[in-house]
Amino acid sequence: MKKKITEIADVQIGYQFRKKIEPADDGTNRVIQIRDFDENHTLNREGLSRVRIDKSTEQYLIHQGDVLFLSRGHRNWAAPIIDELQNTVAVGHFFVIKVRNEIILPEYLAWYINQSPAQEYIHNIARRGTHMPLVTLSAFKGLPVDVPDMAIQYKIVGLSRLIEKEKKLLAELQGKRLLLINTISLKAIKTRKEK
């Protein structure tokens, strides 16, 4: 079945910082920025900066099960929040999607937003001016989402996790292979010099 994203989730803009983010060791909150994600859109929780925010952030706090959507730039993607976070907000470049309904898994929703039907919709609604493209909140709220039954969602999420695991293993393997080739090559050069 197809549902508008607003039928299954509440969507709001992340915390709007009025000035440059200044890290503070004794900060009241941690903040999620674009740089805190790797190329597979996995959040590096340990690397989050602490900041001091003097007003209430209750409505902006990010929780396990939320989905973040990058609304600015040439590549718009979604990432599920897998782990519980303490006193953490996301910068205003992100929309915070809070699933409020038992018919959809947050990880499935993030996966779906990253697929071509949703990406095509997002590409068509993005504003393109002289600066970086921007997806407006009001336009994003019209995003149609295919919601299959839970069994299919669990299978898709499981397959998606396996693909991510495979990507990491292949990257590690590639790194080790490169190291091996470089070591053999350097050894060959050294041996040749000694002859």
N, C-alpha and C positions, 0 to 999 in steps of 0.2 A: 504494500500500500504506500501511497505517496502522502507525505505530510509536509506542511510548511514548517520551517525550523522553529517558529514561534509557537507551534502547537505542541512541541515536545521539549522545549527548553526556553529559559530566560536568557536573553543576550544583552550584555552591557559593555560599555567601553571600559578599558582598564583605568588605573589611577592616573590622573592627569597631573604630572609634576609641572609646577609653574616655572621652574628654572632648572639648570643643569643638575643632574643627579650627583650629589656629593656623598661618597661612601663615608660611613661613620662606624667605628668599631663598637660603639655603645648604642647603635641605632635601634629604634623601636620596631622596625620591620625589615624583612628581607625583600628584595625586589627582583622580579624576573624581567630580563631584557633580551633582545634578539640574540645577542652574543652568547647567552647561556644555553643555547641549543646547538647540538652538533648537526652535521649534514643530513642525518637521518631524523632530525627533529626530536631528538631525545634530550630531555632536560638534564643539565648537570647541576644537581641540587647543591652539591658542596661548594660550587663556585659562586653562589648568589651573593651579591653585595648587601651589606646592611646599610640602612638609611634612617635618618631621623625624620619622622612625620609627626607634626604637632597636633593634627586633628584626627578625629575618629576615622578609622579605615574599615570598620566592620563590614560595610556593604561591598568593599573591594577585595576582601580576603579570598585567596585562592584555596580550594580544597581538593582533596582526592576525589576523582570523578568529574571534575570540571574539564572543559576543553578550551584551549587557547587558539585563537585564529589570528594570524598576522594580517592586518587589514591594509598595510602600506607596502609599497614596493612593487617590483615586477613579478615576484613570486609570492603568491599568497597560499599559506599552508596552515593546517591545523595539527595540534599535538594534544594528546590526552594527558592529564595529570594522573600518573599512576600511583604515586606515594602521597601520604599525608604531609602537608607543609604547615609550618607554624608561623603565624603572623606574616604572611607573604602576600604581596600585591604584584600585579603585572603592570608594566608601563602602558600608556595610552595607545601605543601602536597595535596592541592586541585587543580583540573582543574576547570577553570572558563568557563562555557558553556554559550555563548551569542546567544540566539535564534534570527535568522535574517529573519524569514520567517513566514508568517501569517497562515501557515497550521498546526502549532503545538503550544499548550499551554505549557509554561514552567513547570507548576505544573504537567501536564500530562507526560512530558518528564522525570521529576524527578521520578514520580511514576513508569514509565516504566523501567527506569534504575534499580530500586530496585526490579523488578520482576524476576522470575526464568529464562526466556529466555536470558535476558541481563546479569544477574548474572552468568549464565553458560558461556557465551562468555567471560566475564571479568575474571572469574576463570581460563579459559583456556589460556588467554593471559598474565596473571600475571607472572612476573619473580619471581622464588623462589630460593633464595640463602641461605647463612648462616644467613642473616639478615631478616628483615621483607619483605614480598612480596611487589612487586611494579608493578603497571600497567603503562606501558610507554605511552607517549602521542601519538606516531606514531601508536601503536597497538590499542589504544582507539579510534582513529579516524576512524577505520574500523567498529566500532560498528553498527550493523544493528538495526533500530528502526521501529517498526510497527506503522504506522500513520493512525489511523481510521479518519472518518470525524469528524468535530468539535462537532457535537451534542453528539457523543459517548464520545469524550474526556471530554466534560463538565460533562456528567453523571459520568464518572469514577472519575474525580476530586471531584465532589460532594460527591460521596460514600466514597472516601478516607478521605475527611474531616470529615464525620460523624463517620467513624471508629476511627479516631484519637480523636475526641471529646468523643466517648464512652470509649476509653482506659483511658482518663484522669478522666472521671467521675467514672469509676470502681476503679481506683487507689485511688481516694479521698474516695469513699465509703469503700474500704478495710481499709484505714487508720483510718477512723472514727469507723469502726466496731472493729478494734484492740484496739483503745483507750477505747471504751465502755467496751469490755471484760476485759481489764486490770484494769479499774476503778472498775468494779463489783467484780473482783477477789480480789483486794486489800481491798475493803470494807468488803468482806466476811472474809478475814484474820483478819482484825481489829476487827470485830464484834465477831469473835471466841475468840480472845485474851481477850476481855472485859468480856466474860462470866465466 
